[in-house]
């Protein structure tokens, strides 16, 4: 699998963007460059080309901007759409598709993710907002695994435990790829994903 690692927040704040989008994109750029604390509403407004009152009118406060950023970068809706439209309930095939999409998406925003984790310990509001993303993913996966169980295609395992294990597996591949690339192994990510999904699928199949 060829993974694209473009950074979607290397921004050109074009006039065609809505005011809200310009503010969110400016906040992303400033947080990426300077950290969460340094990205003040005033500096966000200046970069977005609006006054600070406009920022407050659209988002209320800095926390509101953070919520908008998390919504923008959440993988949850992508997974939700995939489950609704593309699943076959062929377990290994479905999980490999989920894994590919998750890794591709996470690598495309890896710099922001790394900054978010670095900053989260100092700012509880970041912790809470980021936690909403895996919670949403967990819920979608639990519904998928529950349907598999209804079809007698899943072993008698707790759906939440299975979902969290799958999330952990994929997050591990993301961190390994994003931080270490080929420093740990020369194996291609496609082979690693396929092997992991094969092992995982066999472990939860009746």
Short mmCIF file of the C-alpha atoms (twelve columns), coordinates in Angstrom:
data_MODEL
# 
_entry.id   MODEL 
# 
loop_
_atom_site.group_PDB 
_atom_site.id 
_atom_site.type_symbol 
_atom_site.label_atom_id 
_atom_site.label_alt_id 
_atom_site.label_comp_id 
_atom_site.label_asym_id 
_atom_site.label_seq_id 
_atom_site.Cartn_x 
_atom_site.Cartn_y 
_atom_site.Cartn_z 
_atom_site.pdbx_PDB_model_num 
ATOM 1   C CA . UNK A 1   0.000   0.000   0.000  1 
ATOM 2   C CA . UNK A 2   1.341   3.395   -0.967 1 
ATOM 3   C CA . UNK A 3   0.631   5.779   1.921  1 
ATOM 4   C CA . UNK A 4   0.272   9.475   1.177  1 
ATOM 5   C CA . UNK A 5   1.623   11.671  3.931  1 
ATOM 6   C CA . UNK A 6   0.494   15.066  2.713  1 
ATOM 7   C CA . UNK A 7   -0.248  17.547  5.471  1 
ATOM 8   C CA . UNK A 8   -3.725  19.003  5.017  1 
ATOM 9   C CA . UNK A 9   -3.102  22.007  7.231  1 
ATOM 10  C CA . UNK A 10  -0.247  23.537  5.224  1 
ATOM 11  C CA . UNK A 11  -2.733  26.220  4.514  1 
ATOM 12  C CA . UNK A 12  -3.477  28.747  1.870  1 
ATOM 13  C CA . UNK A 13  -6.167  30.829  3.520  1 
ATOM 14  C CA . UNK A 14  -8.061  31.558  0.349  1 
ATOM 15  C CA . UNK A 15  -10.824 34.097  0.017  1 
ATOM 16  C CA . UNK A 16  -13.102 31.313  -1.230 1 
ATOM 17  C CA . UNK A 17  -13.102 29.740  2.242  1 
ATOM 18  C CA . UNK A 18  -15.902 30.515  4.646  1 
ATOM 19  C CA . UNK A 19  -15.008 32.653  7.644  1 
ATOM 20  C CA . UNK A 20  -15.411 29.692  9.988  1 
ATOM 21  C CA . UNK A 21  -13.100 27.529  7.877  1 
ATOM 22  C CA . UNK A 22  -10.463 30.270  7.751  1 
ATOM 23  C CA . UNK A 23  -10.543 30.559  11.530 1 
ATOM 24  C CA . UNK A 24  -10.257 26.787  12.030 1 
ATOM 25  C CA . UNK A 25  -7.440  26.480  9.500  1 
ATOM 26  C CA . UNK A 26  -5.582  29.395  11.062 1 
ATOM 27  C CA . UNK A 27  -5.894  27.748  14.476 1 
ATOM 28  C CA . UNK A 28  -4.570  24.459  13.104 1 
ATOM 29  C CA . UNK A 29  -1.587  26.191  11.541 1 
ATOM 30  C CA . UNK A 30  -0.744  28.118  14.719 1 
ATOM 31  C CA . UNK A 31  -1.147  25.088  16.998 1 
ATOM 32  C CA . UNK A 32  1.065   23.059  14.642 1 
ATOM 33  C CA . UNK A 33  3.747   25.736  14.594 1 
ATOM 34  C CA . UNK A 34  3.641   27.143  18.132 1 
ATOM 35  C CA . UNK A 35  1.574   24.839  20.333 1 
ATOM 36  C CA . UNK A 36  -1.881  25.171  21.861 1 
ATOM 37  C CA . UNK A 37  -1.022  27.760  24.514 1 
ATOM 38  C CA . UNK A 38  0.585   30.158  22.041 1 
ATOM 39  C CA . UNK A 39  -2.342  29.960  19.615 1 
ATOM 40  C CA . UNK A 40  -4.365  32.769  21.182 1 
ATOM 41  C CA . UNK A 41  -7.709  33.859  19.812 1 
ATOM 42  C CA . UNK A 42  -6.108  37.162  18.841 1 
ATOM 43  C CA . UNK A 43  -3.315  35.490  16.843 1 
ATOM 44  C CA . UNK A 44  -5.826  33.108  15.253 1 
ATOM 45  C CA . UNK A 45  -7.979  36.068  14.215 1 
ATOM 46  C CA . UNK A 46  -4.989  37.905  12.724 1 
ATOM 47  C CA . UNK A 47  -3.920  34.915  10.646 1 
ATOM 48  C CA . UNK A 48  -7.482  34.262  9.497  1 
ATOM 49  C CA . UNK A 49  -7.860  37.893  8.462  1 
ATOM 50  C CA . UNK A 50  -10.770 38.633  10.800 1 
ATOM 51  C CA . UNK A 51  -11.192 40.497  14.059 1 
ATOM 52  C CA . UNK A 52  -11.273 38.700  17.387 1 
ATOM 53  C CA . UNK A 53  -14.976 39.417  17.868 1 
ATOM 54  C CA . UNK A 54  -15.676 37.369  14.734 1 
ATOM 55  C CA . UNK A 55  -13.818 34.430  16.264 1 
ATOM 56  C CA . UNK A 56  -15.966 34.632  19.379 1 
ATOM 57  C CA . UNK A 57  -19.121 35.006  17.310 1 
ATOM 58  C CA . UNK A 58  -18.397 31.803  15.393 1 
ATOM 59  C CA . UNK A 59  -16.945 29.596  18.138 1 
ATOM 60  C CA . UNK A 60  -17.578 31.234  21.497 1 
ATOM 61  C CA . UNK A 61  -14.049 30.716  22.768 1 
ATOM 62  C CA . UNK A 62  -10.824 28.853  22.103 1 
ATOM 63  C CA . UNK A 63  -12.339 25.583  23.313 1 
ATOM 64  C CA . UNK A 64  -15.011 25.952  20.656 1 
ATOM 65  C CA . UNK A 65  -12.304 26.228  18.011 1 
ATOM 66  C CA . UNK A 66  -10.652 23.095  19.418 1 
ATOM 67  C CA . UNK A 67  -13.941 21.212  19.128 1 
ATOM 68  C CA . UNK A 68  -14.238 22.274  15.487 1 
ATOM 69  C CA . UNK A 69  -10.681 21.093  14.786 1 
ATOM 70  C CA . UNK A 70  -11.357 17.671  16.312 1 
ATOM 71  C CA . UNK A 71  -14.543 17.339  14.248 1 
ATOM 72  C CA . UNK A 72  -12.601 18.249  11.116 1 
ATOM 73  C CA . UNK A 73  -9.911  15.641  11.727 1 
ATOM 74  C CA . UNK A 74  -12.058 12.849  13.159 1 
ATOM 75  C CA . UNK A 75  -11.790 9.501   11.382 1 
ATOM 76  C CA . UNK A 76  -15.112 8.416   12.903 1 
ATOM 77  C CA . UNK A 77  -17.439 9.644   10.125 1 
ATOM 78  C CA . UNK A 78  -15.245 7.971   7.492  1 
ATOM 79  C CA . UNK A 79  -15.451 4.653   9.343  1 
ATOM 80  C CA . UNK A 80  -19.193 5.124   9.827  1 
ATOM 81  C CA . UNK A 81  -19.698 5.617   6.085  1 
ATOM 82  C CA . UNK A 82  -17.541 2.588   5.282  1 
ATOM 83  C CA . UNK A 83  -19.512 0.376   7.672  1 
ATOM 84  C CA . UNK A 84  -22.817 1.613   6.295  1 
ATOM 85  C CA . UNK A 85  -21.943 1.295   2.604  1 
ATOM 86  C CA . UNK A 86  -19.008 -1.048  2.037  1 
ATOM 87  C CA . UNK A 87  -18.961 -3.899  4.552  1 
ATOM 88  C CA . UNK A 88  -19.423 -7.432  3.307  1 
ATOM 89  C CA . UNK A 89  -19.321 -9.173  6.712  1 
ATOM 90  C CA . UNK A 90  -16.370 -11.136 5.382  1 
ATOM 91  C CA . UNK A 91  -14.421 -10.494 8.560  1 
ATOM 92  C CA . UNK A 92  -10.830 -10.386 7.340  1 
ATOM 93  C CA . UNK A 93  -11.731 -8.421  4.214  1 
ATOM 94  C CA . UNK A 94  -13.694 -5.826  6.181  1 
ATOM 95  C CA . UNK A 95  -11.081 -5.396  8.910  1 
ATOM 96  C CA . UNK A 96  -8.281  -5.015  6.385  1 
ATOM 97  C CA . UNK A 97  -10.284 -2.291  4.646  1 
ATOM 98  C CA . UNK A 98  -10.862 -0.517  7.979  1 
ATOM 99  C CA . UNK A 99  -7.158  -0.792  8.809  1 
ATOM 100 C CA . UNK A 100 -6.007  0.597   5.457  1 
ATOM 101 C CA . UNK A 101 -8.355  3.565   5.640  1 
ATOM 102 C CA . UNK A 102 -7.456  4.301   9.259  1 
ATOM 103 C CA . UNK A 103 -3.707  4.247   8.614  1 
ATOM 104 C CA . UNK A 104 -3.956  6.311   5.440  1 
ATOM 105 C CA . UNK A 105 -6.057  8.937   7.183  1 
ATOM 106 C CA . UNK A 106 -3.990  9.085   10.372 1 
ATOM 107 C CA . UNK A 107 -0.739  9.450   8.454  1 
ATOM 108 C CA . UNK A 108 -2.228  12.338  6.489  1 
ATOM 109 C CA . UNK A 109 -2.699  14.250  9.777  1 
ATOM 110 C CA . UNK A 110 0.197   12.755  11.713 1 
ATOM 111 C CA . UNK A 111 1.910   16.045  12.585 1 
ATOM 112 C CA . UNK A 112 -1.258  17.407  14.151 1 
ATOM 113 C CA . UNK A 113 -1.865  14.129  16.019 1 
ATOM 114 C CA . UNK A 114 1.647   14.158  17.458 1 
ATOM 115 C CA . UNK A 115 1.308   17.756  18.590 1 
ATOM 116 C CA . UNK A 116 -2.086  17.020  20.129 1 
ATOM 117 C CA . UNK A 117 -0.655  14.170  22.194 1 
ATOM 118 C CA . UNK A 118 2.314   16.259  23.256 1 
ATOM 119 C CA . UNK A 119 0.050   19.090  24.425 1 
ATOM 120 C CA . UNK A 120 -2.774  16.995  25.889 1 
ATOM 121 C CA . UNK A 121 -1.226  16.444  29.309 1 
ATOM 122 C CA . UNK A 122 -1.015  20.178  29.956 1 
ATOM 123 C CA . UNK A 123 -4.528  20.989  28.763 1 
ATOM 124 C CA . UNK A 124 -7.394  18.767  30.027 1 
ATOM 125 C CA . UNK A 125 -9.733  20.147  27.366 1 
ATOM 126 C CA . UNK A 126 -7.508  18.644  24.665 1 
ATOM 127 C CA . UNK A 127 -7.591  15.272  26.448 1 
ATOM 128 C CA . UNK A 128 -11.377 15.306  26.530 1 
ATOM 129 C CA . UNK A 129 -11.860 16.378  22.923 1 
ATOM 130 C CA . UNK A 130 -9.337  13.885  21.544 1 
ATOM 131 C CA . UNK A 131 -10.927 11.064  23.568 1 
ATOM 132 C CA . UNK A 132 -14.187 11.635  21.717 1 
ATOM 133 C CA . UNK A 133 -12.631 10.346  18.492 1 
ATOM 134 C CA . UNK A 134 -11.745 6.804   19.653 1 
ATOM 135 C CA . UNK A 135 -15.019 6.681   21.607 1 
ATOM 136 C CA . UNK A 136 -16.937 7.307   18.403 1 
ATOM 137 C CA . UNK A 137 -14.835 4.752   16.506 1 
ATOM 138 C CA . UNK A 138 -15.356 2.252   19.314 1 
ATOM 139 C CA . UNK A 139 -19.118 2.652   19.062 1 
ATOM 140 C CA . UNK A 140 -19.144 2.066   15.309 1 
ATOM 141 C CA . UNK A 141 -16.922 -0.998  15.634 1 
ATOM 142 C CA . UNK A 142 -19.036 -2.402  18.467 1 
ATOM 143 C CA . UNK A 143 -22.129 -2.169  16.258 1 
ATOM 144 C CA . UNK A 144 -20.262 -3.957  13.466 1 
ATOM 145 C CA . UNK A 145 -19.046 -6.711  15.781 1 
ATOM 146 C CA . UNK A 146 -22.521 -7.074  17.311 1 
ATOM 147 C CA . UNK A 147 -23.928 -7.684  13.831 1 
ATOM 148 C CA . UNK A 148 -21.214 -10.257 13.190 1 
ATOM 149 C CA . UNK A 149 -22.188 -11.993 16.415 1 
ATOM 150 C CA . UNK A 150 -25.854 -11.942 15.395 1 
ATOM 151 C CA . UNK A 151 -24.836 -13.670 12.171 1 
ATOM 152 C CA . UNK A 152 -22.837 -16.252 14.161 1 
ATOM 153 C CA . UNK A 153 -19.618 -14.967 12.605 1 
ATOM 154 C CA . UNK A 154 -18.022 -13.741 15.844 1 
ATOM 155 C CA . UNK A 155 -16.911 -15.801 18.818 1 
ATOM 156 C CA . UNK A 156 -18.639 -15.254 22.157 1 
ATOM 157 C CA . UNK A 157 -16.501 -12.264 23.063 1 
ATOM 158 C CA . UNK A 158 -17.378 -8.877  24.480 1 
ATOM 159 C CA . UNK A 159 -17.877 -6.466  21.559 1 
ATOM 160 C CA . UNK A 160 -16.301 -3.544  23.411 1 
ATOM 161 C CA . UNK A 161 -13.187 -5.540  24.240 1 
ATOM 162 C CA . UNK A 162 -12.895 -6.671  20.626 1 
ATOM 163 C CA . UNK A 163 -13.359 -3.107  19.351 1 
ATOM 164 C CA . UNK A 164 -10.765 -1.669  21.729 1 
ATOM 165 C CA . UNK A 165 -8.287  -4.403  20.810 1 
ATOM 166 C CA . UNK A 166 -8.740  -3.601  17.134 1 
ATOM 167 C CA . UNK A 167 -8.268  0.125   17.763 1 
ATOM 168 C CA . UNK A 168 -5.089  -0.581  19.735 1 
ATOM 169 C CA . UNK A 169 -3.724  -2.791  16.962 1 
ATOM 170 C CA . UNK A 170 -4.218  -0.106  14.346 1 
ATOM 171 C CA . UNK A 171 -2.985  2.739   16.518 1 
ATOM 172 C CA . UNK A 172 0.177   0.728   17.124 1 
ATOM 173 C CA . UNK A 173 0.798   0.474   13.387 1 
ATOM 174 C CA . UNK A 174 0.182   4.205   13.015 1 
ATOM 175 C CA . UNK A 175 2.672   5.139   15.751 1 
ATOM 176 C CA . UNK A 176 5.261   2.700   14.426 1 
ATOM 177 C CA . UNK A 177 4.946   4.015   10.880 1 
ATOM 178 C CA . UNK A 178 4.731   7.693   11.835 1 
ATOM 179 C CA . UNK A 179 7.611   7.696   14.336 1 
ATOM 180 C CA . UNK A 180 9.999   4.972   13.230 1 
ATOM 181 C CA . UNK A 181 9.273   4.275   9.544  1 
ATOM 182 C CA . UNK A 182 11.899  1.683   8.462  1 
ATOM 183 C CA . UNK A 183 14.094  2.004   11.565 1 
ATOM 184 C CA . UNK A 184 12.450  -1.008  13.233 1 
ATOM 185 C CA . UNK A 185 11.660  -3.247  10.272 1 
ATOM 186 C CA . UNK A 186 12.093  -3.322  6.515  1 
ATOM 187 C CA . UNK A 187 8.753   -5.103  6.167  1 
ATOM 188 C CA . UNK A 188 6.235   -3.159  4.108  1 
ATOM 189 C CA . UNK A 189 3.223   -1.823  5.976  1 
ATOM 190 C CA . UNK A 190 0.895   -3.740  3.648  1 
ATOM 191 C CA . UNK A 191 2.414   -7.041  4.787  1 
ATOM 192 C CA . UNK A 192 2.344   -6.001  8.444  1 
ATOM 193 C CA . UNK A 193 -1.307  -4.962  8.263  1 
ATOM 194 C CA . UNK A 194 -2.348  -8.133  6.472  1 
ATOM 195 C CA . UNK A 195 -0.501  -10.321 8.973  1 
ATOM 196 C CA . UNK A 196 -1.990  -8.478  11.942 1 
ATOM 197 C CA . UNK A 197 -5.518  -8.650  10.539 1 
ATOM 198 C CA . UNK A 198 -5.177  -12.344 9.718  1 
ATOM 199 C CA . UNK A 199 -4.059  -13.136 13.270 1 
ATOM 200 C CA . UNK A 200 -6.722  -10.884 14.800 1 
ATOM 201 C CA . UNK A 201 -9.501  -12.304 12.622 1 
ATOM 202 C CA . UNK A 202 -8.632  -15.894 13.462 1 
ATOM 203 C CA . UNK A 203 -8.662  -15.048 17.149 1 
ATOM 204 C CA . UNK A 204 -12.253 -13.754 17.098 1 
ATOM 205 C CA . UNK A 205 -13.768 -16.218 14.624 1 
ATOM 206 C CA . UNK A 206 -15.957 -19.009 16.121 1 
# 
